């Protein structure tokens, strides 16, 4: 009897020890993650990068190389920016931005759940600011092979070498700031995920030609969009977003939407858009799996800025 009692006591002690070790390990892992996330915060990450020889030498080279380069056109579709997949097949790419900053740090979990449940591949353009506010969410998304992670700028500033603004958001002020916006963001994403982004969509999609050329020099393609969903304002009804997408869809279209506004109707619109596009024979792809271009296969030329009101709601500064 006493031996059974002792065994039980021993068993309870072992169980307590295992539970203690488990929770201790859990605390260690959580600490490690928050420790890691701290070193990736924009300001700390940039400070460290500036002491990195390869980064500072490349920055110097870019600054001197672009010293006499004119800013050129300013807009969403300037020369060198891609906006469509080169194809005549019925494929389209949903791209979702996460802008960060005031009013831009949210996470639309229901939308992402919908994409995952429906197995819809998508390209996620994330800014360094948004990563700072949603580090663990970002880490989880980056592990999901359904999604491609791309670059939406370090501080979510329109990319300019002369301090142009778009929709009330001040752009980068000079060549060095533009370089940081593109390259530091790319390095941050690579440092966290192990993958260097291939594409850069500037905040508000506005860029000047010098920034587009600079991105290309860094091995990064500037991407705008073909179809503007207008999803990023809370009062835009799902039916309007649905119409914006479905009525303007063409083979190869890159659609711009957001996944940082749970208060908006993006998911509700997607629940209508996806079955309709499937009915029309479209399938969904990520950008990285295809060649992009600036002019669609119908031969339509380029314009600098569309007349639509750009509703990216980039009041997040
Ligand atoms: Zn944005």
Boltz pocket constraint, residues with backbone or C-beta under 6 A from the ligand:
constraints:
  - pocket:
      binder: B
      contacts: [[A, 97], [A, 98], [A, 99], [A, 152], [A, 156], [A, 202], [A, 203], [A, 204], [A, 312], [A, 314]]
      max_distance: 6.0
